[in-house]
Amino acid sequence: MTELLFLIGFGLALVMTGVSAIGIFAAIVVGFVIMAFAGMLGLLFKMLPWIILIAAVIWLCRGKDKSARRCRDYCYDRSRSYRKRYR
C-alpha cells in the first residue's frame, strides 16, 4: 500500500512540475518496477526464518521415509536388470 501511495504522490509531483505525459508514464512504470522489486526483496527477508525452518524440517524428515527409499531401490534394480537382459 505504501508503494501505491508513493507512486501516486510521485506522479502528482511530476504533473505539478510540468513534465510531459510520456515522461510521467515512463517515470511511474520505472518507479513501479523498482518498488515491486524492493517489496519482494523485503518480503523475502521477512519470511526468511520461516523458509529456513521449513527447509530444516524437510531435511530432517527426508531420511525417515523408508517407503520412498525402497521404491527407489526397487526401480533402480529393475531397470538395471532390464538393461543387462536386453543388451
PDB file with one MODEL, atoms N, CA, C and O in Angstrom:
MODEL        1
ATOM      1  N   MET A   1       0.829  -1.190   0.000  1.00  0.00           N
ATOM      2  CA  MET A   1       0.000   0.000   0.000  1.00  0.00           C
ATOM      3  C   MET A   1       0.871   1.250   0.000  1.00  0.00           C
ATOM      4  O   MET A   1       0.533   2.246  -0.640  1.00  0.00           O
ATOM      5  N   THR A   2       1.971   1.199   0.704  1.00  0.00           N
ATOM      6  CA  THR A   2       2.874   2.343   0.745  1.00  0.00           C
ATOM      7  C   THR A   2       3.450   2.615  -0.641  1.00  0.00           C
ATOM      8  O   THR A   2       3.630   3.770  -1.029  1.00  0.00           O
ATOM      9  N   GLU A   3       3.736   1.560  -1.379  1.00  0.00           N
ATOM     10  CA  GLU A   3       4.281   1.729  -2.716  1.00  0.00           C
ATOM     11  C   GLU A   3       3.284   2.440  -3.631  1.00  0.00           C
ATOM     12  O   GLU A   3       3.656   3.308  -4.420  1.00  0.00           O
ATOM     13  N   LEU A   4       2.011   2.056  -3.510  1.00  0.00           N
ATOM     14  CA  LEU A   4       0.985   2.691  -4.336  1.00  0.00           C
ATOM     15  C   LEU A   4       0.854   4.176  -4.000  1.00  0.00           C
ATOM     16  O   LEU A   4       0.747   5.013  -4.897  1.00  0.00           O
ATOM     17  N   LEU A   5       0.862   4.496  -2.717  1.00  0.00           N
ATOM     18  CA  LEU A   5       0.790   5.912  -2.318  1.00  0.00           C
ATOM     19  C   LEU A   5       2.010   6.684  -2.802  1.00  0.00           C
ATOM     20  O   LEU A   5       1.892   7.839  -3.209  1.00  0.00           O
ATOM     21  N   PHE A   6       3.174   6.059  -2.762  1.00  0.00           N
ATOM     22  CA  PHE A   6       4.381   6.715  -3.267  1.00  0.00           C
ATOM     23  C   PHE A   6       4.251   6.996  -4.760  1.00  0.00           C
ATOM     24  O   PHE A   6       4.597   8.086  -5.216  1.00  0.00           O
ATOM     25  N   LEU A   7       3.754   6.021  -5.529  1.00  0.00           N
ATOM     26  CA  LEU A   7       3.625   6.226  -6.970  1.00  0.00           C
ATOM     27  C   LEU A   7       2.605   7.318  -7.302  1.00  0.00           C
ATOM     28  O   LEU A   7       2.806   8.100  -8.231  1.00  0.00           O
ATOM     29  N   ILE A   8       1.515   7.365  -6.541  1.00  0.00           N
ATOM     30  CA  ILE A   8       0.521   8.420  -6.775  1.00  0.00           C
ATOM     31  C   ILE A   8       1.118   9.786  -6.454  1.00  0.00           C
ATOM     32  O   ILE A   8       0.942  10.732  -7.222  1.00  0.00           O
ATOM     33  N   GLY A   9       1.813   9.898  -5.343  1.00  0.00           N
ATOM     34  CA  GLY A   9       2.459  11.163  -4.985  1.00  0.00           C
ATOM     35  C   GLY A   9       3.546  11.548  -5.969  1.00  0.00           C
ATOM     36  O   GLY A   9       3.708  12.722  -6.300  1.00  0.00           O
ATOM     37  N   PHE A  10       4.285  10.565  -6.433  1.00  0.00           N
ATOM     38  CA  PHE A  10       5.345  10.806  -7.408  1.00  0.00           C
ATOM     39  C   PHE A  10       4.747  11.315  -8.720  1.00  0.00           C
ATOM     40  O   PHE A  10       5.253  12.266  -9.314  1.00  0.00           O
ATOM     41  N   GLY A  11       3.673  10.676  -9.162  1.00  0.00           N
ATOM     42  CA  GLY A  11       3.003  11.122 -10.387  1.00  0.00           C
ATOM     43  C   GLY A  11       2.429  12.521 -10.255  1.00  0.00           C
ATOM     44  O   GLY A  11       2.543  13.330 -11.176  1.00  0.00           O
ATOM     45  N   LEU A  12       1.812  12.813  -9.116  1.00  0.00           N
ATOM     46  CA  LEU A  12       1.267  14.162  -8.895  1.00  0.00           C
ATOM     47  C   LEU A  12       2.368  15.215  -8.846  1.00  0.00           C
ATOM     48  O   LEU A  12       2.183  16.324  -9.347  1.00  0.00           O
ATOM     49  N   ALA A  13       3.496  14.888  -8.258  1.00  0.00           N
ATOM     50  CA  ALA A  13       4.606  15.833  -8.222  1.00  0.00           C
ATOM     51  C   ALA A  13       5.124  16.107  -9.628  1.00  0.00           C
ATOM     52  O   ALA A  13       5.485  17.240  -9.947  1.00  0.00           O
ATOM     53  N   LEU A  14       5.161  15.087 -10.464  1.00  0.00           N
ATOM     54  CA  LEU A  14       5.606  15.302 -11.841  1.00  0.00           C
ATOM     55  C   LEU A  14       4.592  16.127 -12.632  1.00  0.00           C
ATOM     56  O   LEU A  14       4.972  16.951 -13.463  1.00  0.00           O
ATOM     57  N   VAL A  15       3.292  15.902 -12.371  1.00  0.00           N
ATOM     58  CA  VAL A  15       2.262  16.697 -13.058  1.00  0.00           C
ATOM     59  C   VAL A  15       2.378  18.162 -12.663  1.00  0.00           C
ATOM     60  O   VAL A  15       2.276  19.042 -13.518  1.00  0.00           O
ATOM     61  N   MET A  16       2.587  18.433 -11.389  1.00  0.00           N
ATOM     62  CA  MET A  16       2.666  19.813 -10.902  1.00  0.00           C
ATOM     63  C   MET A  16       3.909  20.543 -11.408  1.00  0.00           C
ATOM     64  O   MET A  16       3.891  21.766 -11.543  1.00  0.00           O
ATOM     65  N   THR A  17       4.979  19.814 -11.687  1.00  0.00           N
ATOM     66  CA  THR A  17       6.200  20.468 -12.176  1.00  0.00           C
ATOM     67  C   THR A  17       6.195  20.648 -13.686  1.00  0.00           C
ATOM     68  O   THR A  17       7.085  21.306 -14.225  1.00  0.00           O
ATOM     69  N   GLY A  18       5.206  20.075 -14.388  1.00  0.00           N
ATOM     70  CA  GLY A  18       5.080  20.318 -15.813  1.00  0.00           C
ATOM     71  C   GLY A  18       5.802  19.317 -16.689  1.00  0.00           C
ATOM     72  O   GLY A  18       6.156  19.646 -17.821  1.00  0.00           O
ATOM     73  N   VAL A  19       6.026  18.145 -16.222  1.00  0.00           N
ATOM     74  CA  VAL A  19       6.655  17.117 -17.036  1.00  0.00           C
ATOM     75  C   VAL A  19       5.619  16.577 -18.023  1.00  0.00           C
ATOM     76  O   VAL A  19       4.426  16.543 -17.720  1.00  0.00           O
ATOM     77  N   SER A  20       6.075  16.159 -19.192  1.00  0.00           N
ATOM     78  CA  SER A  20       5.156  15.677 -20.226  1.00  0.00           C
ATOM     79  C   SER A  20       4.487  14.367 -19.789  1.00  0.00           C
ATOM     80  O   SER A  20       4.946  13.691 -18.868  1.00  0.00           O
ATOM     81  N   ALA A  21       3.399  14.034 -20.470  1.00  0.00           N
ATOM     82  CA  ALA A  21       2.629  12.828 -20.128  1.00  0.00           C
ATOM     83  C   ALA A  21       3.457  11.576 -20.358  1.00  0.00           C
ATOM     84  O   ALA A  21       3.377  10.632 -19.572  1.00  0.00           O
ATOM     85  N   ILE A  22       4.253  11.549 -21.423  1.00  0.00           N
ATOM     86  CA  ILE A  22       5.107  10.385 -21.694  1.00  0.00           C
ATOM     87  C   ILE A  22       6.160  10.245 -20.595  1.00  0.00           C
ATOM     88  O   ILE A  22       6.442   9.137 -20.138  1.00  0.00           O
ATOM     89  N   GLY A  23       6.730  11.351 -20.178  1.00  0.00           N
ATOM     90  CA  GLY A  23       7.724  11.320 -19.099  1.00  0.00           C
ATOM     91  C   GLY A  23       7.124  10.849 -17.785  1.00  0.00           C
ATOM     92  O   GLY A  23       7.755  10.101 -17.038  1.00  0.00           O
ATOM     93  N   ILE A  24       5.894  11.294 -17.503  1.00  0.00           N
ATOM     94  CA  ILE A  24       5.210  10.864 -16.283  1.00  0.00           C
ATOM     95  C   ILE A  24       4.932   9.372 -16.329  1.00  0.00           C
ATOM     96  O   ILE A  24       5.168   8.662 -15.352  1.00  0.00           O
ATOM     97  N   PHE A  25       4.424   8.888 -17.476  1.00  0.00           N
ATOM     98  CA  PHE A  25       4.122   7.460 -17.617  1.00  0.00           C
ATOM     99  C   PHE A  25       5.389   6.618 -17.477  1.00  0.00           C
ATOM    100  O   PHE A  25       5.386   5.593 -16.796  1.00  0.00           O
ATOM    101  N   ALA A  26       6.472   7.053 -18.123  1.00  0.00           N
ATOM    102  CA  ALA A  26       7.733   6.309 -18.036  1.00  0.00           C
ATOM    103  C   ALA A  26       8.268   6.300 -16.599  1.00  0.00           C
ATOM    104  O   ALA A  26       8.750   5.274 -16.119  1.00  0.00           O
ATOM    105  N   ALA A  27       8.181   7.436 -15.924  1.00  0.00           N
ATOM    106  CA  ALA A  27       8.674   7.513 -14.547  1.00  0.00           C
ATOM    107  C   ALA A  27       7.839   6.635 -13.614  1.00  0.00           C
ATOM    108  O   ALA A  27       8.384   6.011 -12.703  1.00  0.00           O
ATOM    109  N   ILE A  28       6.536   6.582 -13.829  1.00  0.00           N
ATOM    110  CA  ILE A  28       5.677   5.753 -12.987  1.00  0.00           C
ATOM    111  C   ILE A  28       5.948   4.274 -13.240  1.00  0.00           C
ATOM    112  O   ILE A  28       5.958   3.480 -12.299  1.00  0.00           O
ATOM    113  N   VAL A  29       6.171   3.888 -14.511  1.00  0.00           N
ATOM    114  CA  VAL A  29       6.488   2.488 -14.813  1.00  0.00           C
ATOM    115  C   VAL A  29       7.807   2.084 -14.168  1.00  0.00           C
ATOM    116  O   VAL A  29       7.898   1.020 -13.555  1.00  0.00           O
ATOM    117  N   VAL A  30       8.826   2.921 -14.299  1.00  0.00           N
ATOM    118  CA  VAL A  30      10.125   2.606 -13.677  1.00  0.00           C
ATOM    119  C   VAL A  30       9.997   2.583 -12.157  1.00  0.00           C
ATOM    120  O   VAL A  30      10.566   1.712 -11.500  1.00  0.00           O
ATOM    121  N   GLY A  31       9.263   3.519 -11.606  1.00  0.00           N
ATOM    122  CA  GLY A  31       9.053   3.531 -10.160  1.00  0.00           C
ATOM    123  C   GLY A  31       8.305   2.296  -9.682  1.00  0.00           C
ATOM    124  O   GLY A  31       8.616   1.754  -8.621  1.00  0.00           O
ATOM    125  N   PHE A  32       7.320   1.845 -10.458  1.00  0.00           N
ATOM    126  CA  PHE A  32       6.583   0.642 -10.101  1.00  0.00           C
ATOM    127  C   PHE A  32       7.492  -0.584 -10.102  1.00  0.00           C
ATOM    128  O   PHE A  32       7.431  -1.404  -9.186  1.00  0.00           O
ATOM    129  N   VAL A  33       8.329  -0.709 -11.118  1.00  0.00           N
ATOM    130  CA  VAL A  33       9.241  -1.859 -11.196  1.00  0.00           C
ATOM    131  C   VAL A  33      10.195  -1.864 -10.010  1.00  0.00           C
ATOM    132  O   VAL A  33      10.422  -2.905  -9.394  1.00  0.00           O
ATOM    133  N   ILE A  34      10.750  -0.709  -9.693  1.00  0.00           N
ATOM    134  CA  ILE A  34      11.689  -0.628  -8.567  1.00  0.00           C
ATOM    135  C   ILE A  34      10.976  -0.923  -7.246  1.00  0.00           C
ATOM    136  O   ILE A  34      11.507  -1.649  -6.405  1.00  0.00           O
ATOM    137  N   MET A  35       9.792  -0.370  -7.061  1.00  0.00           N
ATOM    138  CA  MET A  35       9.046  -0.616  -5.824  1.00  0.00           C
ATOM    139  C   MET A  35       8.596  -2.070  -5.708  1.00  0.00           C
ATOM    140  O   MET A  35       8.608  -2.631  -4.612  1.00  0.00           O
ATOM    141  N   ALA A  36       8.199  -2.688  -6.822  1.00  0.00           N
ATOM    142  CA  ALA A  36       7.796  -4.096  -6.781  1.00  0.00           C
ATOM    143  C   ALA A  36       8.984  -4.973  -6.404  1.00  0.00           C
ATOM    144  O   ALA A  36       8.843  -5.891  -5.595  1.00  0.00           O
ATOM    145  N   PHE A  37      10.148  -4.701  -6.978  1.00  0.00           N
ATOM    146  CA  PHE A  37      11.349  -5.468  -6.642  1.00  0.00           C
ATOM    147  C   PHE A  37      11.730  -5.275  -5.180  1.00  0.00           C
ATOM    148  O   PHE A  37      12.072  -6.238  -4.493  1.00  0.00           O
ATOM    149  N   ALA A  38      11.672  -4.039  -4.704  1.00  0.00           N
ATOM    150  CA  ALA A  38      12.006  -3.767  -3.300  1.00  0.00           C
ATOM    151  C   ALA A  38      11.008  -4.438  -2.360  1.00  0.00           C
ATOM    152  O   ALA A  38      11.394  -4.943  -1.306  1.00  0.00           O
ATOM    153  N   GLY A  39       9.733  -4.447  -2.732  1.00  0.00           N
ATOM    154  CA  GLY A  39       8.715  -5.101  -1.903  1.00  0.00           C
ATOM    155  C   GLY A  39       8.921  -6.602  -1.831  1.00  0.00           C
ATOM    156  O   GLY A  39       8.782  -7.201  -0.765  1.00  0.00           O
ATOM    157  N   MET A  40       9.255  -7.221  -2.977  1.00  0.00           N
ATOM    158  CA  MET A  40       9.500  -8.665  -2.979  1.00  0.00           C
ATOM    159  C   MET A  40      10.754  -9.017  -2.182  1.00  0.00           C
ATOM    160  O   MET A  40      10.782 -10.027  -1.479  1.00  0.00           O
ATOM    161  N   LEU A  41      11.782  -8.192  -2.291  1.00  0.00           N
ATOM    162  CA  LEU A  41      13.000  -8.425  -1.525  1.00  0.00           C
ATOM    163  C   LEU A  41      12.746  -8.277  -0.025  1.00  0.00           C
ATOM    164  O   LEU A  41      13.263  -9.056   0.776  1.00  0.00           O
ATOM    165  N   GLY A  42      11.949  -7.275   0.352  1.00  0.00           N
ATOM    166  CA  GLY A  42      11.589  -7.104   1.755  1.00  0.00           C
ATOM    167  C   GLY A  42      10.775  -8.269   2.284  1.00  0.00           C
ATOM    168  O   GLY A  42      10.973  -8.701   3.420  1.00  0.00           O
ATOM    169  N   LEU A  43       9.854  -8.785   1.469  1.00  0.00           N
ATOM    170  CA  LEU A  43       9.056  -9.939   1.870  1.00  0.00           C
ATOM    171  C   LEU A  43       9.929 -11.181   2.026  1.00  0.00           C
ATOM    172  O   LEU A  43       9.704 -11.993   2.924  1.00  0.00           O
ATOM    173  N   LEU A  44      10.925 -11.330   1.155  1.00  0.00           N
ATOM    174  CA  LEU A  44      11.838 -12.458   1.266  1.00  0.00           C
ATOM    175  C   LEU A  44      12.587 -12.419   2.596  1.00  0.00           C
ATOM    176  O   LEU A  44      12.690 -13.439   3.278  1.00  0.00           O
ATOM    177  N   PHE A  45      13.106 -11.258   2.968  1.00  0.00           N
ATOM    178  CA  PHE A  45      13.821 -11.143   4.236  1.00  0.00           C
ATOM    179  C   PHE A  45      12.889 -11.326   5.431  1.00  0.00           C
ATOM    180  O   PHE A  45      13.297 -11.847   6.469  1.00  0.00           O
ATOM    181  N   LYS A  46      11.652 -10.900   5.283  1.00  0.00           N
ATOM    182  CA  LYS A  46      10.689 -11.068   6.372  1.00  0.00           C
ATOM    183  C   LYS A  46      10.336 -12.539   6.566  1.00  0.00           C
ATOM    184  O   LYS A  46      10.145 -12.983   7.698  1.00  0.00           O
ATOM    185  N   MET A  47      10.247 -13.307   5.463  1.00  0.00           N
ATOM    186  CA  MET A  47       9.874 -14.715   5.518  1.00  0.00           C
ATOM    187  C   MET A  47      11.074 -15.653   5.668  1.00  0.00           C
ATOM    188  O   MET A  47      10.886 -16.861   5.804  1.00  0.00           O
ATOM    189  N   LEU A  48      12.295 -15.129   5.647  1.00  0.00           N
ATOM    190  CA  LEU A  48      13.492 -15.963   5.662  1.00  0.00           C
ATOM    191  C   LEU A  48      13.566 -16.917   6.852  1.00  0.00           C
ATOM    192  O   LEU A  48      13.939 -18.072   6.646  1.00  0.00           O
ATOM    193  N   PRO A  49      13.238 -16.516   8.083  1.00  0.00           N
ATOM    194  CA  PRO A  49      13.275 -17.504   9.179  1.00  0.00           C
ATOM    195  C   PRO A  49      12.324 -18.670   8.963  1.00  0.00           C
ATOM    196  O   PRO A  49      12.660 -19.805   9.299  1.00  0.00           O
ATOM    197  N   TRP A  50      11.136 -18.410   8.406  1.00  0.00           N
ATOM    198  CA  TRP A  50      10.185 -19.483   8.150  1.00  0.00           C
ATOM    199  C   TRP A  50      10.669 -20.393   7.024  1.00  0.00           C
ATOM    200  O   TRP A  50      10.486 -21.609   7.080  1.00  0.00           O
ATOM    201  N   ILE A  51      11.280 -19.806   6.013  1.00  0.00           N
ATOM    202  CA  ILE A  51      11.822 -20.604   4.902  1.00  0.00           C
ATOM    203  C   ILE A  51      12.925 -21.523   5.407  1.00  0.00           C
ATOM    204  O   ILE A  51      12.990 -22.690   5.019  1.00  0.00           O
ATOM    205  N   ILE A  52      13.786 -21.005   6.265  1.00  0.00           N
ATOM    206  CA  ILE A  52      14.866 -21.827   6.823  1.00  0.00           C
ATOM    207  C   ILE A  52      14.287 -22.929   7.703  1.00  0.00           C
ATOM    208  O   ILE A  52      14.768 -24.062   7.660  1.00  0.00           O
ATOM    209  N   LEU A  53      13.273 -22.625   8.492  1.00  0.00           N
ATOM    210  CA  LEU A  53      12.643 -23.629   9.347  1.00  0.00           C
ATOM    211  C   LEU A  53      12.005 -24.745   8.516  1.00  0.00           C
ATOM    212  O   LEU A  53      12.166 -25.923   8.834  1.00  0.00           O
ATOM    213  N   ILE A  54      11.290 -24.383   7.468  1.00  0.00           N
ATOM    214  CA  ILE A  54      10.665 -25.388   6.611  1.00  0.00           C
ATOM    215  C   ILE A  54      11.718 -26.253   5.940  1.00  0.00           C
ATOM    216  O   ILE A  54      11.552 -27.469   5.848  1.00  0.00           O
ATOM    217  N   ALA A  55      12.796 -25.644   5.472  1.00  0.00           N
ATOM    218  CA  ALA A  55      13.866 -26.418   4.838  1.00  0.00           C
ATOM    219  C   ALA A  55      14.509 -27.383   5.831  1.00  0.00           C
ATOM    220  O   ALA A  55      14.842 -28.512   5.469  1.00  0.00           O
ATOM    221  N   ALA A  56      14.685 -26.953   7.073  1.00  0.00           N
ATOM    222  CA  ALA A  56      15.279 -27.830   8.087  1.00  0.00           C
ATOM    223  C   ALA A  56      14.356 -28.999   8.418  1.00  0.00           C
ATOM    224  O   ALA A  56      14.825 -30.128   8.571  1.00  0.00           O
ATOM    225  N   VAL A  57      13.063 -28.750   8.531  1.00  0.00           N
ATOM    226  CA  VAL A  57      12.108 -29.832   8.829  1.00  0.00           C
ATOM    227  C   VAL A  57      12.076 -30.835   7.682  1.00  0.00           C
ATOM    228  O   VAL A  57      12.060 -32.043   7.915  1.00  0.00           O
ATOM    229  N   ILE A  58      12.065 -30.345   6.450  1.00  0.00           N
ATOM    230  CA  ILE A  58      12.075 -31.257   5.299  1.00  0.00           C
ATOM    231  C   ILE A  58      13.361 -32.069   5.276  1.00  0.00           C
ATOM    232  O   ILE A  58      13.332 -33.267   4.996  1.00  0.00           O
ATOM    233  N   TRP A  59      14.484 -31.432   5.567  1.00  0.00           N
ATOM    234  CA  TRP A  59      15.775 -32.127   5.577  1.00  0.00           C
ATOM    235  C   TRP A  59      15.799 -33.216   6.658  1.00  0.00           C
ATOM    236  O   TRP A  59      16.337 -34.301   6.437  1.00  0.00           O
ATOM    237  N   LEU A  60      15.214 -32.922   7.828  1.00  0.00           N
ATOM    238  CA  LEU A  60      15.199 -33.909   8.905  1.00  0.00           C
ATOM    239  C   LEU A  60      14.240 -35.060   8.623  1.00  0.00           C
ATOM    240  O   LEU A  60      14.543 -36.209   8.945  1.00  0.00           O
ATOM    241  N   CYS A  61      13.101 -34.771   8.033  1.00  0.00           N
ATOM    242  CA  CYS A  61      12.096 -35.810   7.761  1.00  0.00           C
ATOM    243  C   CYS A  61      12.435 -36.637   6.527  1.00  0.00           C
ATOM    244  O   CYS A  61      11.895 -37.730   6.353  1.00  0.00           O
ATOM    245  N   ARG A  62      13.292 -36.151   5.695  1.00  0.00           N
ATOM    246  CA  ARG A  62      13.598 -36.830   4.453  1.00  0.00           C
ATOM    247  C   ARG A  62      14.260 -38.181   4.665  1.00  0.00           C
ATOM    248  O   ARG A  62      13.988 -39.117   3.913  1.00  0.00           O
ATOM    249  N   GLY A  63      15.106 -38.306   5.650  1.00  0.00           N
ATOM    250  CA  GLY A  63      15.818 -39.550   5.879  1.00  0.00           C
ATOM    251  C   GLY A  63      14.971 -40.623   6.531  1.00  0.00           C
ATOM    252  O   GLY A  63      15.373 -41.787   6.547  1.00  0.00           O
ATOM    253  N   LYS A  64      13.808 -40.273   7.070  1.00  0.00           N
ATOM    254  CA  LYS A  64      12.989 -41.239   7.792  1.00  0.00           C
ATOM    255  C   LYS A  64      11.967 -41.941   6.906  1.00  0.00           C
ATOM    256  O   LYS A  64      11.255 -42.827   7.378  1.00  0.00           O
ATOM    257  N   ASP A  65      11.882 -41.572   5.655  1.00  0.00           N
ATOM    258  CA  ASP A  65      10.882 -42.139   4.760  1.00  0.00           C
ATOM    259  C   ASP A  65      11.442 -43.408   4.117  1.00  0.00           C
ATOM    260  O   ASP A  65      12.127 -43.345   3.096  1.00  0.00           O
ATOM    261  N   LYS A  66      11.148 -44.544   4.715  1.00  0.00           N
ATOM    262  CA  LYS A  66      11.682 -45.821   4.239  1.00  0.00           C
ATOM    263  C   LYS A  66      10.983 -46.295   2.962  1.00  0.00           C
ATOM    264  O   LYS A  66      11.613 -46.936   2.121  1.00  0.00           O
ATOM    265  N   SER A  67       9.710 -45.993   2.807  1.00  0.00           N
ATOM    266  CA  SER A  67       8.983 -46.490   1.638  1.00  0.00           C
ATOM    267  C   SER A  67       9.519 -45.855   0.355  1.00  0.00           C
ATOM    268  O   SER A  67       9.627 -46.531  -0.669  1.00  0.00           O
ATOM    269  N   ALA A  68       9.851 -44.576   0.400  1.00  0.00           N
ATOM    270  CA  ALA A  68      10.390 -43.927  -0.791  1.00  0.00           C
ATOM    271  C   ALA A  68      11.744 -44.520  -1.158  1.00  0.00           C
ATOM    272  O   ALA A  68      12.041 -44.718  -2.336  1.00  0.00           O
ATOM    273  N   ARG A  69      12.560 -44.801  -0.153  1.00  0.00           N
ATOM    274  CA  ARG A  69      13.866 -45.392  -0.422  1.00  0.00           C
ATOM    275  C   ARG A  69      13.721 -46.796  -1.003  1.00  0.00           C
ATOM    276  O   ARG A  69      14.455 -47.163  -1.922  1.00  0.00           O
ATOM    277  N   ARG A  70      12.781 -47.587  -0.476  1.00  0.00           N
ATOM    278  CA  ARG A  70      12.553 -48.937  -1.011  1.00  0.00           C
ATOM    279  C   ARG A  70      12.056 -48.882  -2.445  1.00  0.00           C
ATOM    280  O   ARG A  70      12.499 -49.668  -3.283  1.00  0.00           O
ATOM    281  N   CYS A  71      11.160 -47.981  -2.734  1.00  0.00           N
ATOM    282  CA  CYS A  71      10.626 -47.834  -4.083  1.00  0.00           C
ATOM    283  C   CYS A  71      11.732 -47.415  -5.055  1.00  0.00           C
ATOM    284  O   CYS A  71      11.824 -47.945  -6.162  1.00  0.00           O
ATOM    285  N   ARG A  72      12.560 -46.474  -4.642  1.00  0.00           N
ATOM    286  CA  ARG A  72      13.658 -46.035  -5.495  1.00  0.00           C
ATOM    287  C   ARG A  72      14.636 -47.172  -5.754  1.00  0.00           C
ATOM    288  O   ARG A  72      15.080 -47.359  -6.887  1.00  0.00           O
ATOM    289  N   ASP A  73      14.977 -47.932  -4.717  1.00  0.00           N
ATOM    290  CA  ASP A  73      15.899 -49.058  -4.891  1.00  0.00           C
ATOM    291  C   ASP A  73      15.295 -50.136  -5.773  1.00  0.00           C
ATOM    292  O   ASP A  73      15.994 -50.720  -6.602  1.00  0.00           O
ATOM    293  N   TYR A  74      14.000 -50.410  -5.608  1.00  0.00           N
ATOM    294  CA  TYR A  74      13.320 -51.412  -6.429  1.00  0.00           C
ATOM    295  C   TYR A  74      13.354 -51.004  -7.904  1.00  0.00           C
ATOM    296  O   TYR A  74      13.675 -51.815  -8.773  1.00  0.00           O
ATOM    297  N   CYS A  75      13.022 -49.748  -8.176  1.00  0.00           N
ATOM    298  CA  CYS A  75      13.021 -49.279  -9.561  1.00  0.00           C
ATOM    299  C   CYS A  75      14.422 -49.305 -10.147  1.00  0.00           C
ATOM    300  O   CYS A  75      14.600 -49.630 -11.321  1.00  0.00           O
ATOM    301  N   TYR A  76      15.417 -48.964  -9.337  1.00  0.00           N
ATOM    302  CA  TYR A  76      16.793 -48.986  -9.823  1.00  0.00           C
ATOM    303  C   TYR A  76      17.220 -50.416 -10.152  1.00  0.00           C
ATOM    304  O   TYR A  76      17.845 -50.652 -11.186  1.00  0.00           O
ATOM    305  N   ASP A  77      16.889 -51.366  -9.286  1.00  0.00           N
ATOM    306  CA  ASP A  77      17.248 -52.761  -9.539  1.00  0.00           C
ATOM    307  C   ASP A  77      16.538 -53.303 -10.775  1.00  0.00           C
ATOM    308  O   ASP A  77      17.146 -54.009 -11.579  1.00  0.00           O
ATOM    309  N   ARG A  78      15.265 -52.979 -10.930  1.00  0.00           N
ATOM    310  CA  ARG A  78      14.524 -53.456 -12.105  1.00  0.00           C
ATOM    311  C   ARG A  78      15.107 -52.881 -13.394  1.00  0.00           C
ATOM    312  O   ARG A  78      15.251 -53.597 -14.385  1.00  0.00           O
ATOM    313  N   SER A  79      15.441 -51.598 -13.384  1.00  0.00           N
ATOM    314  CA  SER A  79      15.989 -51.003 -14.603  1.00  0.00           C
ATOM    315  C   SER A  79      17.380 -51.559 -14.902  1.00  0.00           C
ATOM    316  O   SER A  79      17.745 -51.712 -16.067  1.00  0.00           O
ATOM    317  N   ARG A  80      18.149 -51.857 -13.876  1.00  0.00           N
ATOM    318  CA  ARG A  80      19.481 -52.434 -14.091  1.00  0.00           C
ATOM    319  C   ARG A  80      19.369 -53.847 -14.661  1.00  0.00           C
ATOM    320  O   ARG A  80      20.125 -54.207 -15.564  1.00  0.00           O
ATOM    321  N   SER A  81      18.435 -54.652 -14.146  1.00  0.00           N
ATOM    322  CA  SER A  81      18.263 -55.999 -14.684  1.00  0.00           C
ATOM    323  C   SER A  81      17.703 -55.949 -16.109  1.00  0.00           C
ATOM    324  O   SER A  81      18.037 -56.801 -16.933  1.00  0.00           O
ATOM    325  N   TYR A  82      16.867 -54.972 -16.401  1.00  0.00           N
ATOM    326  CA  TYR A  82      16.330 -54.812 -17.749  1.00  0.00           C
ATOM    327  C   TYR A  82      17.459 -54.463 -18.723  1.00  0.00           C
ATOM    328  O   TYR A  82      17.515 -54.991 -19.834  1.00  0.00           O
ATOM    329  N   ARG A  83      18.352 -53.576 -18.299  1.00  0.00           N
ATOM    330  CA  ARG A  83      19.468 -53.203 -19.170  1.00  0.00           C
ATOM    331  C   ARG A  83      20.395 -54.381 -19.415  1.00  0.00           C
ATOM    332  O   ARG A  83      20.891 -54.554 -20.529  1.00  0.00           O
ATOM    333  N   LYS A  84      20.635 -55.188 -18.403  1.00  0.00           N
ATOM    334  CA  LYS A  84      21.502 -56.364 -18.576  1.00  0.00           C
ATOM    335  C   LYS A  84      20.874 -57.380 -19.519  1.00  0.00           C
ATOM    336  O   LYS A  84      21.567 -57.992 -20.332  1.00  0.00           O
ATOM    337  N   ARG A  85      19.576 -57.557 -19.413  1.00  0.00           N
ATOM    338  CA  ARG A  85      18.872 -58.571 -20.188  1.00  0.00           C
ATOM    339  C   ARG A  85      18.805 -58.206 -21.672  1.00  0.00           C
ATOM    340  O   ARG A  85      18.911 -59.092 -22.520  1.00  0.00           O
ATOM    341  N   TYR A  86      18.637 -56.948 -22.001  1.00  0.00           N
ATOM    342  CA  TYR A  86      18.403 -56.556 -23.401  1.00  0.00           C
ATOM    343  C   TYR A  86      19.585 -55.819 -24.013  1.00  0.00           C
ATOM    344  O   TYR A  86      19.392 -54.979 -24.892  1.00  0.00           O
ATOM    345  N   ARG A  87      20.781 -56.106 -23.580  1.00  0.00           N
ATOM    346  CA  ARG A  87      21.962 -55.502 -24.205  1.00  0.00           C
ATOM    347  C   ARG A  87      22.406 -56.236 -25.397  1.00  0.00           C
ATOM    348  O   ARG A  87      23.388 -55.849 -26.031  1.00  0.00           O
TER     349      ARG A  87
ENDMDL
END
